[in-house]
Amino acid sequence: MGGRGGMGMGPTQGTSSAQGGIGGTVGGGETNATGGQGQTGWVNNGFGMSGGGGSSHYGGGPAGLTGQFLRGTDGPPHGTGGAGAVVIGIVSNQNGGRGADGIIIVHIYR
């Protein structure tokens, strides 16, 4: 089961932060690995950074972004979360990055 997206942050002044998304869970197999939680994004008086994507057993999620108007980076390795987007000083929005697909490994023994 996939994780949940992070908490969005509306227009703000001063210092504020938004928590990253919760990592996904899996069950029923012989080996199960849950996804890591996404990192917290923040803004402080016109400068900020989006939260990085959660890690998985197969690699780290993408780093958070700094800038004024950037879409979040998609998760590259299997099962990682996408990074959050960042929009500062503009009345608009951007999408966060997509999480990468999970992976199922099947071993066949004879």
C-alpha positions in Angstrom: 0.0 0.0 0.0 1.4 3.4 -1.0 2.2 6.1 1.4 0.3 9.4 1.8 1.3 12.7 0.3 2.8 15.4 2.6 0.8 18.2 4.2 0.5 21.3 1.9 1.3 24.8 3.1 -0.9 27.7 2.1 0.2 31.4 1.8 2.3 32.4 4.8 4.5 35.0 6.2 7.3 34.6 8.7 8.4 31.1 9.5 6.3 28.0 8.8 6.8 24.3 8.0 4.9 21.3 6.6 5.5 17.7 7.4 6.4 15.2 4.8 4.2 12.3 3.8 3.9 9.0 5.7 5.8 6.0 4.2 3.9 3.2 2.6 3.4 -0.2 4.2 3.4 -3.8 2.9 2.5 -7.1 4.4 1.9 -10.7 3.7 5.3 -11.7 2.3 8.3 -13.4 3.7 10.3 -10.1 3.6 8.5 -6.8 4.0 9.9 -3.3 3.9 8.0 -0.1 4.7 8.8 3.2 3.1 10.4 6.0 4.9 8.6 9.3 5.8 9.2 12.3 3.6 11.2 15.2 5.0 9.8 18.4 6.4 9.6 21.5 4.1 9.9 25.0 5.5 9.7 28.7 4.6 11.3 31.6 6.5 10.6 35.2 5.4 10.6 34.6 1.6 13.1 31.8 1.5 12.3 28.1 1.8 12.9 24.5 0.9 10.6 21.7 0.0 10.7 18.4 1.8 12.7 15.6 0.3 11.1 12.3 -0.7 11.0 9.3 1.6 13.5 6.5 1.2 12.9 2.8 0.6 14.9 -0.4 1.0 16.2 0.2 -2.6 17.6 3.7 -2.2 17.1 7.3 -1.0 14.4 9.6 -2.1 15.1 12.8 -4.0 16.4 15.8 -2.1 14.2 18.8 -1.3 14.3 21.8 -3.6 15.1 25.5 -3.1 14.0 28.1 -5.6 10.9 30.2 -6.4 8.7 28.0 -8.6 9.7 24.4 -9.0 7.8 21.1 -9.4 8.9 18.4 -7.0 11.3 15.7 -8.3 9.9 12.2 -8.9 11.2 9.3 -6.8 13.9 7.5 -8.8 14.6 4.1 -7.1 11.8 1.6 -6.5 9.5 2.5 -3.7 10.8 6.0 -2.9 8.6 9.0 -2.4 8.7 12.2 -4.6 10.1 15.5 -3.3 7.7 18.3 -2.5 7.3 21.4 -4.8 8.3 24.9 -3.8 6.5 28.2 -4.7 7.7 31.4 -3.0 6.4 34.9 -3.7 4.0 33.9 -6.5 0.3 33.3 -6.3 0.3 29.9 -8.0 1.0 26.3 -7.3 3.2 23.4 -8.4 2.7 19.6 -8.1 4.9 17.6 -5.8 7.0 14.7 -7.3 5.4 11.3 -7.9 6.6 8.4 -5.8 8.3 5.6 -7.7 6.5 2.3 -8.2 7.2 -0.5 -5.7 8.8 -3.8 -6.6 7.8 -7.4 -6.0 10.6 -10.1 -6.1 9.4 -13.7 -6.6 11.9 -16.5 -6.0 10.9 -19.9 -7.5 12.5 -22.9 -5.9 12.4 -26.4 -7.4 
